[in-house]
Amino acid sequence: MLRERSRYNDRMDDGDRPASTDRLFATAERHLVDFAFDEAVAAAFPDMIRRSVPGYETVVPLTGLIAAKHLRPGGRCYDLGCSLGATAHAVLAAIGQRPCEITAVDDSAAMLHRARQLAGTEPRLQWRRADIRELAFESADVVILNYTLQFLPPEDRLPLLRRLRDCLNDGGVLLLSEKLDEHGYFADLHLDFKRANGYSELEIAGKRTALENVMRTDAEETHLARLRTAGFPAPRVWFRCLNWASFVASPESQPTAERVQRP
Ligand SMILES: C[S@@+](CC[C@H](N)C(=O)[O-])C[C@H]1O[C@@H](n2cnc3c(N)ncnc32)[C@H](O)[C@@H]1O
């Protein structure tokens, strides 16, 4: 599957609509305002997330692979906080021609505008502009929340997870990725990761200030405890890179091993 490239990757690589390099925090203007998923961020987003989130380029295709295990023919998958739809495209790459409905949701008009441009025509993929806290969810086999929960006010996180638990079919899964609230060794290495990817001290400090009020992270144990409270009895970490983690949570005590038969 990891050899199977998505249309999203192809368009990112072939210069069809080249993404710009992230220089957003290279000057002081953006340091003074809270971070927002506006047009400038949407234009630089693939570069920004790749250089800022350790493991992103592994998490996206593997999220597709895990989703493919649970998404039954004709089933529904939500990609919540989809940004440009990288993960939705990874699901499509992983399931081949299997019929399904992927609903990719974001509340940023700029992100969705660009996502639609990148996507081309794919009848199984629908884009929706909505606040995920207000969306009425239909029954689903897979719900993906990659790097999105951390942008919700902390008090809204458990109610959303409870509603997601309620919409999941038997054998379905929630896939969650987040930055973790950690200080010390891994947090320091994360800064080194950004420096190694070409961000200056000014850019790192500027982005940190801009994100301070809008991205509030939780510790790994807080995530696991909240998932249990929301009705996922045995959530597990399936990937960890420095102070970033990905969780899989199922309404059952274990995700069903072979839910979808291979052709
Ligand atoms: C870090 S990005 C997610 C990255 C994306 N999932 C990926 O893996 O490429 C967070 C996204 O969540 C969206 N978002 C934040 N709060 C939201 C909300 N309440 N409802 C819908 N989308 C939201 C933002 O607009 C942004 O596009």
Ligand as a Chemical Component Dictionary entry (heavy atoms), coordinates in Angstrom:
data_LIG
# 
_chem_comp.id                   LIG 
_chem_comp.type                 NON-POLYMER 
_chem_comp.pdbx_formal_charge   0 
_chem_comp.three_letter_code    LIG 
# 
loop_
_chem_comp_atom.comp_id 
_chem_comp_atom.atom_id 
_chem_comp_atom.alt_atom_id 
_chem_comp_atom.type_symbol 
_chem_comp_atom.charge 
_chem_comp_atom.model_Cartn_x 
_chem_comp_atom.model_Cartn_y 
_chem_comp_atom.model_Cartn_z 
_chem_comp_atom.pdbx_ordinal 
LIG C1  C1  C 0  -3.459  20.552 11.728 1  
LIG S1  S1  S 1  -4.766  20.650 10.655 2  
LIG C2  C2  C 0  -5.195  18.935 10.325 3  
LIG C3  C3  C 0  -4.300  18.248 9.370  4  
LIG C4  C4  C 0  -4.926  17.158 8.550  5  
LIG N1  N1  N 0  -5.821  16.320 9.304  6  
LIG C5  C5  C 0  -3.823  16.334 7.917  7  
LIG O1  O1  O 0  -3.504  15.282 8.453  8  
LIG O2  O2  O -1 -3.256  16.769 6.905  9  
LIG C6  C6  C 0  -6.183  21.065 11.618 10 
LIG C7  C7  C 0  -7.393  21.323 10.744 11 
LIG O3  O3  O 0  -8.541  21.306 11.579 12 
LIG C8  C8  C 0  -9.426  22.303 11.139 13 
LIG N2  N2  N 0  -10.302 22.643 12.267 14 
LIG C9  C9  C 0  -9.950  23.175 13.468 15 
LIG N3  N3  N 0  -11.031 23.293 14.256 16 
LIG C10 C10 C 0  -12.083 22.814 13.544 17 
LIG C11 C11 C 0  -13.475 22.668 13.803 18 
LIG N4  N4  N 0  -14.001 23.035 14.995 19 
LIG N5  N5  N 0  -14.271 22.145 12.845 20 
LIG C12 C12 C 0  -13.752 21.770 11.655 21 
LIG N6  N6  N 0  -12.447 21.875 11.344 22 
LIG C13 C13 C 0  -11.613 22.393 12.278 23 
LIG C14 C14 C 0  -8.524  23.451 10.690 24 
LIG O4  O4  O 0  -9.169  24.321 9.797  25 
LIG C15 C15 C 0  -7.370  22.680 10.044 26 
LIG O5  O5  O 0  -7.531  22.537 8.664  27 
# 
loop_
_chem_comp_bond.comp_id 
_chem_comp_bond.atom_id_1 
_chem_comp_bond.atom_id_2 
_chem_comp_bond.value_order 
_chem_comp_bond.pdbx_ordinal 
LIG C1  S1  SING 1  
LIG S1  C2  SING 2  
LIG S1  C6  SING 3  
LIG C2  C3  SING 4  
LIG C3  C4  SING 5  
LIG C4  N1  SING 6  
LIG C4  C5  SING 7  
LIG C5  O1  DOUB 8  
LIG C5  O2  SING 9  
LIG C6  C7  SING 10 
LIG C7  O3  SING 11 
LIG C7  C15 SING 12 
LIG O3  C8  SING 13 
LIG C8  N2  SING 14 
LIG C8  C14 SING 15 
LIG N2  C9  SING 16 
LIG N2  C13 SING 17 
LIG C9  N3  DOUB 18 
LIG N3  C10 SING 19 
LIG C10 C11 SING 20 
LIG C10 C13 DOUB 21 
LIG C11 N4  SING 22 
LIG C11 N5  DOUB 23 
LIG N5  C12 SING 24 
LIG C12 N6  DOUB 25 
LIG N6  C13 SING 26 
LIG C14 O4  SING 27 
LIG C14 C15 SING 28 
LIG C15 O5  SING 29 
# 
